[in-house]
Amino acid sequence: MFHRSSNRGMSRIFTTIVFLAVWPAAADGQVRELSLQEAIDIAVNRSSRGEIIRGDLEVAQQNYEAERINFYIPEISVNGQAPVFNVTESFRFFGGLDQKELIRTTDRDFRTFIQLTQSLMTGGQLTATGNLWNRRSEYPIGDSDVTEVSNQGIFEFNFEQPLLKPSESKNKLHNRRDDLEIARLMRVEELAKLKTEVAEAYFGALQSQLELEITRDRAESARLKSEIDSVKLSDGVVSEEAWLESKSSRLDAELETYDKENQLSEKNRELALLLDFEIGQIVNTSTPQVAEHLSERAREGLVAAWEESVPIKKAWYEYSKAKRQADYTASSHGLTGSLEANYSLGRGDVDVDGTVTDNNTDSWGVSLNFTLPLWDGGSTGAAIKAARITAQKSQLEYERLRKSARAEIVALLHRLDVSFRKLDVMQKQIDLAHDKLEIARFRYDDGQISRIDFLDSKVFYLEAQTKYLEELKKYLITKTEVEGKYSG
């Protein structure tokens, strides 16, 4: 549908025009020529904004993996207690005394232990602890002071399983999984948004360059008309009022040129910021080529897969997460309980002034605990109601998107088709305007027409390009929106 050779020729001519338009700015800053696709690639893969988008997904991935790995690998910690010095002096019975006396005891303790904690999918927790303990005590027995040294190794195993409530560990794992899926979908949306911003900035710079060239041609035409009217005024052909209007138009055209130069500078700055370029670096843009349009089969496939679109999938995960949280909040209140079991094995000895005695200990226990809240001021009911409302809002949003998603995709594809067909017509208009410009150039070089007539033909040609660029921007941004609706 497109005249590729003519389009390439137009692109070369236009690149020359816009380079001359930014040449004064290029004298102070570095000029870098980039295609739209190259600019998007830099923004996505090499800019700080793109790095942040990737970082958000990496954080969600690491959070999920950290939560998941807790069910396979235990947490391990080593703890120590520096020597503790305790002195106790009190009036009490001690060491077989038949009456209370003022007794002073001195203890110096050292304790260290390593602990392994394993989370269970049931919501329970298994803990194994190995303790090493040493105590040196000094206290009076009768008329002498006794020194007692105790060494003890204790291994403890504890198991705790919540009852009558859902597994908190499983709830956290599922939430992390949903957060990861939401992060993946948000990455698609954020990248589409970034690409759209780059396209808008790129076309903004491209159109500003073209508008500046049009304004300069109009300013030159206004200057020539003003000079002609000045001569006519001297000859009495035109009135002074007409000459003043002509001169005023010339000044207006010059002012508009300054505005367009400033606008071009701003658009280049916006694009440079998106690409993390140095301030003052000029991006020399060029008209993007239209890639192959979506086939009828591809469009039908996109419409058929509307339920797999990013907004619907993201809304589903958010609803799933909110509903799970509401169910967990409701189930975590009321009658709850826990099953606890422990076993302790201790081996050691006690040295009392040279007399060593074994100090071996064993113990175990099982307990079943229940809790039934009776009154908490209504905070529990409020928390459950808030969680339910959040879940309902997520459900309504999910259902709303399901109703509108297919229609939105169809509308985007229709807009894309219309824009593609309009581009074909506009390309033909550019070709006609280009032919008209070449004829005017020949007639001007041959002296058949004035410089003003030639500039009018050139402005007509550039305005046709301006309309084409505006429609091309709409087409490419719409295509990016369509791509942003799907994650794969």
C-alpha positions as CSV (number, residue, x, y, z in Angstrom):
1,M,0.0,0.0,0.0
2,F,2.9,2.3,0.6
3,H,5.3,3.7,-2.0
4,R,8.5,2.6,-0.3
5,S,10.9,4.3,-2.7
6,S,9.1,7.6,-2.5
7,N,8.9,7.3,1.3
8,R,12.7,6.7,1.6
9,G,13.4,9.7,-0.6
10,M,11.1,11.8,1.5
11,S,12.9,10.6,4.6
12,R,16.3,11.6,3.1
13,I,15.1,15.0,2.1
14,F,13.4,15.5,5.5
15,T,16.5,14.4,7.4
16,T,18.5,17.1,5.6
17,I,15.9,19.7,6.3
18,V,15.7,19.0,10.0
19,F,19.4,18.7,10.5
20,L,19.7,22.2,9.0
21,A,16.9,23.3,11.4
22,V,18.9,22.1,14.5
23,W,22.3,23.1,13.2
24,P,22.5,26.2,15.4
25,A,21.8,24.1,18.5
26,A,24.2,21.4,17.3
27,A,27.0,23.9,17.5
28,D,26.8,23.9,21.3
29,G,25.8,20.2,21.8
30,Q,26.6,16.8,20.4
31,V,24.3,15.6,17.7
32,R,23.3,11.9,17.7
33,E,21.1,10.4,15.0
34,L,18.6,7.8,16.3
35,S,15.7,6.0,14.8
36,L,12.5,5.6,16.8
37,Q,13.3,1.9,17.5
38,E,16.8,2.7,18.6
39,A,15.4,5.3,21.0
40,I,12.9,2.8,22.4
41,D,15.6,0.2,22.8
42,I,17.8,2.7,24.8
43,A,14.9,3.7,27.0
44,V,13.8,0.1,27.8
45,N,17.2,-1.5,28.2
46,R,19.7,1.2,29.1
47,S,17.9,4.0,30.9
48,S,17.3,4.4,34.6
49,R,13.5,4.2,34.1
50,G,13.9,0.8,32.3
51,E,16.2,-0.4,35.1
52,I,13.6,0.6,37.7
53,I,10.9,-1.4,35.8
54,R,13.1,-4.4,35.7
55,G,14.0,-3.9,39.4
56,D,10.4,-4.0,40.5
57,L,10.0,-7.4,38.9
58,E,13.2,-8.7,40.3
59,V,12.1,-7.7,43.8
60,A,8.8,-9.5,43.5
61,Q,10.7,-12.6,42.1
62,Q,13.1,-12.6,45.1
63,N,10.3,-12.1,47.6
64,Y,8.4,-15.1,46.2
65,E,11.5,-17.3,46.0
66,A,12.5,-16.3,49.6
67,E,9.0,-17.2,50.9
68,R,8.9,-20.5,48.9
69,I,12.4,-21.7,49.9
70,N,11.4,-21.4,53.6
71,F,9.4,-24.6,53.2
72,Y,12.5,-26.5,51.9
73,I,15.5,-25.0,53.7
74,P,15.3,-24.1,57.4
75,E,16.4,-20.7,58.8
76,I,19.6,-21.0,60.7
77,S,20.8,-18.6,63.4
78,V,23.7,-18.6,65.9
79,N,23.2,-16.7,69.1
80,G,25.5,-16.0,71.9
81,Q,25.4,-14.4,75.3
82,A,28.5,-12.6,76.6
83,P,29.6,-13.6,80.1
84,V,27.0,-12.5,82.6
85,F,28.0,-11.6,86.1
86,N,25.3,-11.8,88.7
87,V,25.6,-11.1,92.4
88,T,22.6,-11.9,94.7
89,E,22.5,-11.0,98.4
90,S,19.3,-11.7,100.3
91,F,17.9,-12.9,103.6
92,R,16.8,-16.5,102.9
93,F,17.1,-20.2,103.6
94,F,20.1,-21.7,101.8
95,G,22.1,-25.0,101.8
96,G,20.1,-26.8,104.5
97,L,20.1,-23.9,107.0
98,D,17.3,-24.2,109.6
99,Q,16.8,-20.5,109.6
100,K,17.1,-17.6,107.3
101,E,20.4,-15.8,107.0
102,L,21.9,-13.0,104.8
103,I,23.4,-15.0,102.0
104,R,25.6,-13.7,99.1
105,T,26.0,-15.8,95.9
106,T,28.0,-15.0,92.8
107,D,27.3,-16.5,89.3
108,R,29.2,-16.1,86.0
109,D,27.3,-17.5,83.0
110,F,28.2,-18.1,79.4
111,R,25.6,-19.4,77.0
112,T,25.5,-20.0,73.2
113,F,23.1,-21.8,70.9
114,I,22.4,-22.6,67.3
115,Q,18.8,-22.7,66.1
116,L,17.1,-24.2,63.1
117,T,13.6,-23.1,62.2
118,Q,11.6,-25.0,59.6
119,S,8.3,-23.5,58.4
120,L,5.6,-26.1,57.4
121,M,3.0,-25.8,54.7
122,T,0.3,-26.6,57.3
123,G,1.2,-23.3,59.0
124,G,3.1,-25.0,61.8
125,Q,6.7,-24.6,62.8
126,L,9.5,-27.0,63.8
127,T,12.4,-25.7,65.8
128,A,15.6,-27.5,66.8
129,T,18.0,-25.8,69.2
130,G,21.4,-26.9,70.5
131,N,22.5,-25.1,73.6
132,L,25.9,-25.0,75.3
133,W,25.8,-23.6,78.8
134,N,28.5,-23.0,81.5
135,R,28.0,-21.6,85.0
136,R,30.5,-20.9,87.7
137,S,28.9,-20.2,91.1
138,E,30.3,-19.2,94.4
139,Y,28.3,-19.4,97.6
140,P,28.8,-20.2,101.3
141,I,28.0,-23.6,102.9
142,G,28.5,-23.5,106.6
143,D,31.8,-21.8,107.4
144,S,33.3,-22.2,104.0
145,D,32.8,-20.9,100.5
146,V,31.9,-23.5,97.8
147,T,32.7,-23.2,94.1
148,E,30.4,-25.0,91.7
149,V,31.1,-25.3,88.0
150,S,28.2,-26.6,85.8
151,N,28.6,-27.6,82.1
152,Q,25.5,-28.5,80.2
153,G,24.6,-29.4,76.6
154,I,20.9,-29.3,75.8
155,F,19.1,-30.3,72.6
156,E,15.5,-29.1,72.3
157,F,12.9,-29.9,69.7
158,N,9.7,-27.9,69.6
159,F,6.7,-28.3,67.3
160,E,3.8,-25.9,67.1
161,Q,0.7,-26.3,64.9
162,P,-2.1,-23.7,64.8
163,L,-5.6,-25.2,64.8
164,L,-9.0,-24.0,63.5
165,K,-7.4,-21.4,61.3
166,P,-5.8,-21.4,57.8
167,S,-2.1,-21.7,57.4
168,E,-0.4,-18.3,57.7
169,S,2.7,-19.6,55.8
170,K,0.6,-20.9,52.9
171,N,-1.3,-17.6,52.8
172,K,1.9,-15.6,52.6
173,L,3.3,-17.9,49.9
174,H,0.2,-17.5,47.7
175,N,0.2,-13.8,48.2
176,R,3.8,-13.6,47.1
177,R,3.0,-15.7,44.1
178,D,0.1,-13.4,43.1
179,D,2.4,-10.4,43.7
180,L,4.9,-11.9,41.3
181,E,2.3,-12.4,38.6
182,I,1.0,-8.9,39.1
183,A,4.5,-7.5,38.9
184,R,5.0,-9.4,35.6
185,L,1.8,-7.9,34.2
186,M,2.7,-4.4,35.5
187,R,6.0,-4.7,33.8
188,V,4.2,-5.2,30.4
189,E,2.1,-2.1,31.2
190,E,5.0,0.0,32.4
191,L,7.1,-0.9,29.4
192,A,4.2,0.0,27.0
193,K,3.8,3.3,28.9
194,L,7.5,4.0,28.6
195,K,7.5,3.2,24.9
196,T,4.5,5.5,24.4
197,E,6.3,8.3,26.2
198,V,9.4,7.8,24.1
199,A,7.3,7.8,20.9
200,E,5.5,11.0,21.9
201,A,8.8,12.7,22.8
202,Y,10.4,11.4,19.6
203,F,7.6,12.6,17.4
204,G,7.4,15.8,19.4
205,A,11.0,16.6,18.5
206,L,10.4,15.4,14.9
207,Q,7.3,17.6,14.4
208,S,8.9,20.6,16.1
209,Q,11.8,20.4,13.7
210,L,9.4,20.4,10.8
211,E,7.3,23.1,12.3
212,L,10.4,25.3,12.7
213,E,11.3,24.8,9.1
214,I,7.7,25.8,8.0
215,T,7.9,28.9,10.3
216,R,11.2,29.9,8.8
217,D,9.9,29.6,5.3
218,R,6.8,31.6,6.2
219,A,9.1,34.2,7.9
220,E,11.1,34.5,4.7
221,S,8.0,34.8,2.6
222,A,6.6,37.5,5.0
223,R,10.0,39.3,4.7
224,L,9.9,39.3,0.9
225,K,6.3,40.5,0.9
226,S,7.2,43.3,3.3
227,E,10.1,44.4,1.1
228,I,7.9,44.2,-2.1
229,D,5.2,46.3,-0.3
230,S,7.8,48.8,0.8
231,V,8.7,49.3,-2.9
232,K,5.1,49.5,-3.9
233,L,4.5,52.1,-1.2
234,S,7.3,54.2,-2.7
235,D,5.6,53.9,-6.1
236,G,2.2,54.7,-4.6
237,V,0.8,51.3,-5.6
238,V,-0.3,50.3,-2.0
239,S,-1.4,52.4,0.9
240,E,0.7,53.0,4.0
241,E,-1.9,51.0,6.0
242,A,-1.3,47.9,3.7
243,W,2.4,48.3,4.1
244,L,2.2,48.5,7.9
245,E,0.0,45.3,7.9
246,S,2.7,43.6,5.8
247,K,5.4,44.7,8.1
248,S,3.4,43.6,11.1
249,S,3.0,40.1,9.6
250,R,6.7,39.9,9.0
251,L,7.4,40.7,12.7
252,D,4.7,38.2,13.8
253,A,6.4,35.5,11.7
254,E,9.8,36.3,13.2
255,L,8.4,36.0,16.7
256,E,6.8,32.7,15.8
257,T,10.2,31.5,14.7
258,Y,11.7,32.2,18.1
259,D,8.8,30.3,19.8
260,K,9.3,27.3,17.5
261,E,13.1,27.3,18.2
262,N,12.4,27.3,21.9
263,Q,9.8,24.6,21.5
264,L,12.3,22.4,19.5
265,S,14.8,22.9,22.3
266,E,12.2,21.8,24.9
267,K,11.2,18.7,22.9
268,N,14.8,17.7,22.5
269,R,15.4,18.1,26.2
270,E,12.3,15.9,27.0
271,L,13.6,13.2,24.7
272,A,17.2,13.4,26.1
273,L,15.9,13.1,29.7
274,L,13.9,9.9,28.8
275,L,17.0,8.4,27.2
276,D,19.3,9.6,30.0
277,F,21.4,11.6,27.6
278,E,23.5,14.6,28.7
279,I,21.7,17.9,28.8
280,G,22.4,19.7,25.5
281,Q,22.8,16.6,23.5
282,I,20.7,16.8,20.3
283,V,18.9,13.8,19.0
284,N,18.6,14.0,15.2
285,T,15.3,12.2,14.5
286,S,14.0,10.8,11.2
287,T,10.6,9.6,10.0
288,P,9.9,6.0,11.1
289,Q,9.1,3.4,8.5
290,V,5.7,1.7,8.9
291,A,6.3,-2.0,9.7
292,E,4.0,-4.8,8.4
293,H,0.5,-4.2,9.4
294,L,-1.4,-6.7,11.5
295,S,-3.0,-9.4,9.4
296,E,-6.7,-10.4,9.6
297,R,-5.7,-13.6,11.3
298,A,-3.6,-11.8,13.9
299,R,-6.4,-9.4,14.7
300,E,-8.9,-12.3,15.1
301,G,-6.4,-14.0,17.4
302,L,-6.0,-10.9,19.6
303,V,-9.8,-10.5,19.9
304,A,-10.3,-14.2,20.7
305,A,-7.6,-14.0,23.4
306,W,-9.2,-11.0,25.2
307,E,-9.6,-13.0,28.4
308,E,-5.8,-13.4,28.5
309,S,-5.2,-9.6,28.2
310,V,-3.0,-8.0,30.8
311,P,-5.7,-5.8,32.5
312,I,-8.1,-8.8,33.1
313,K,-5.3,-11.1,34.3
314,K,-4.0,-8.4,36.7
315,A,-7.5,-7.7,38.0
316,W,-8.0,-11.4,38.5
317,Y,-4.8,-11.8,40.6
318,E,-5.7,-8.7,42.6
319,Y,-9.2,-10.0,43.3
320,S,-7.8,-13.5,44.2
321,K,-5.4,-11.9,46.6
322,A,-8.0,-9.7,48.2
323,K,-10.5,-12.6,48.5
324,R,-7.9,-14.8,50.1
325,Q,-7.0,-12.1,52.6
326,A,-10.7,-11.6,53.5
327,D,-11.1,-15.4,54.0
328,Y,-7.9,-15.5,56.1
329,T,-9.0,-12.5,58.2
330,A,-12.4,-14.0,58.9
331,S,-11.0,-17.5,59.7
332,S,-8.3,-16.1,62.0
333,H,-10.9,-14.9,64.5
334,G,-13.2,-16.7,66.8
335,L,-12.3,-20.0,68.4
336,T,-8.7,-20.8,67.6
337,G,-6.1,-23.2,69.1
338,S,-2.7,-24.7,68.8
339,L,-1.0,-28.0,69.3
340,E,2.4,-27.8,70.9
341,A,4.9,-30.6,71.6
342,N,8.5,-30.4,72.9
343,Y,11.3,-32.7,73.8
344,S,14.5,-31.8,75.6
345,L,17.7,-33.8,76.1
346,G,20.4,-32.5,78.4
347,R,23.8,-33.9,79.1
348,G,26.4,-32.4,81.5
349,D,28.2,-32.5,84.8
350,V,28.6,-30.5,88.0
351,D,31.9,-30.0,89.7
352,V,31.6,-29.0,93.4
353,D,35.1,-28.4,94.8
354,G,36.5,-31.4,92.9
355,T,33.5,-33.7,93.3
356,V,32.1,-34.3,89.8
357,T,28.5,-35.4,89.4
358,D,26.6,-36.3,86.2
359,N,23.7,-33.8,85.4
360,N,21.7,-35.6,82.8
361,T,18.1,-34.3,82.1
362,D,15.3,-35.4,79.9
363,S,11.9,-33.9,79.5
364,W,9.0,-33.8,77.1
365,G,5.5,-32.3,77.0
366,V,2.4,-32.0,74.9
367,S,-0.3,-29.3,75.2
368,L,-3.5,-28.4,73.4
369,N,-4.4,-24.8,73.8
370,F,-7.6,-23.0,72.8
371,T,-8.6,-19.3,72.8
372,L,-12.1,-17.9,72.4
373,P,-12.3,-14.1,72.3
374,L,-15.5,-12.7,73.9
375,W,-15.3,-9.0,73.5
376,D,-12.8,-6.7,71.7
377,G,-14.8,-3.6,71.2
378,G,-15.8,-4.6,67.7
379,S,-12.3,-4.3,66.2
380,T,-12.5,-7.9,64.9
381,G,-15.8,-7.4,63.1
382,A,-14.5,-4.1,61.6
383,A,-11.4,-5.8,60.3
384,I,-13.4,-8.6,58.7
385,K,-15.8,-6.2,57.2
386,A,-13.0,-4.0,55.8
387,A,-11.4,-7.1,54.2
388,R,-14.7,-8.2,52.7
389,I,-15.3,-4.7,51.2
390,T,-11.8,-4.7,49.7
391,A,-12.5,-8.1,48.1
392,Q,-15.8,-6.9,46.8
393,K,-14.2,-3.8,45.2
394,S,-11.6,-6.0,43.5
395,Q,-14.4,-8.3,42.3
396,L,-16.4,-5.4,40.9
397,E,-13.3,-4.0,39.1
398,Y,-12.5,-7.5,37.7
399,E,-16.1,-7.8,36.4
400,R,-16.1,-4.3,35.0
401,L,-12.9,-5.0,33.0
402,R,-14.3,-8.3,31.7
403,K,-17.3,-6.3,30.3
404,S,-15.1,-3.7,28.6
405,A,-11.9,-5.4,27.7
406,R,-13.1,-7.1,24.5
407,A,-14.8,-4.0,23.3
408,E,-11.6,-1.9,24.0
409,I,-9.4,-4.3,22.1
410,V,-11.8,-4.3,19.2
411,A,-11.8,-0.5,19.3
412,L,-8.0,-0.3,19.3
413,L,-7.7,-2.7,16.4
414,H,-10.3,-0.7,14.4
415,R,-8.5,2.5,15.2
416,L,-5.3,0.9,14.0
417,D,-6.8,-0.2,10.7
418,V,-8.4,3.2,10.1
419,S,-5.1,5.0,10.9
420,F,-3.2,2.6,8.5
421,R,-5.6,3.3,5.7
422,K,-5.3,7.1,6.3
423,L,-1.5,6.8,6.2
424,D,-1.8,5.4,2.7
425,V,-3.9,8.3,1.5
426,M,-1.6,10.8,3.3
427,Q,1.4,9.2,1.7
428,K,-0.2,9.9,-1.7
429,Q,-0.8,13.5,-0.7
430,I,2.8,13.8,0.2
431,D,3.9,12.4,-3.2
432,L,1.6,14.9,-4.9
433,A,2.9,17.8,-2.8
434,H,6.5,16.6,-3.6
435,D,5.7,16.6,-7.3
436,K,4.2,20.1,-7.0
437,L,7.4,21.3,-5.1
438,E,9.7,19.9,-7.8
439,I,7.7,21.7,-10.5
440,A,7.8,24.9,-8.5
441,R,11.6,24.4,-8.0
442,F,12.0,24.1,-11.8
443,R,9.9,27.1,-12.6
444,Y,11.6,29.1,-9.9
445,D,15.1,28.2,-11.2
446,D,13.8,29.1,-14.7
447,G,12.5,32.5,-13.5
448,Q,8.9,31.7,-14.2
449,I,7.7,32.2,-10.6
450,S,8.8,34.3,-7.6
451,R,10.6,33.1,-4.5
452,I,7.4,33.6,-2.6
453,D,5.5,31.2,-4.8
454,F,8.2,28.6,-4.4
455,L,8.1,29.0,-0.6
456,D,4.3,28.5,-0.7
457,S,4.8,25.2,-2.5
458,K,7.5,24.2,0.0
459,V,5.3,25.0,2.9
460,F,2.4,23.0,1.3
461,Y,4.8,20.1,1.0
462,L,6.0,20.4,4.6
463,E,2.4,20.7,6.0
464,A,1.5,17.5,4.2
465,Q,4.4,15.9,6.0
466,T,3.2,17.4,9.3
467,K,-0.2,15.8,8.9
468,Y,1.4,12.5,8.0
469,L,3.6,12.5,11.1
470,E,0.7,13.2,13.3
471,E,-1.2,10.3,12.0
472,L,1.9,8.1,12.0
473,K,2.3,8.9,15.7
474,K,-1.3,7.9,16.4
475,Y,-0.8,4.7,14.5
476,L,2.5,3.7,16.3
477,I,1.1,4.6,19.8
478,T,-2.1,2.7,19.1
479,K,0.0,-0.3,18.1
480,T,2.0,0.0,21.3
481,E,-1.2,0.1,23.3
482,V,-2.4,-3.1,21.6
483,E,1.0,-4.8,22.3
484,G,0.7,-3.6,25.9
485,K,-2.6,-5.5,26.3
486,Y,-0.8,-8.9,26.1
487,S,2.0,-10.4,28.1
488,G,3.3,-13.0,25.7
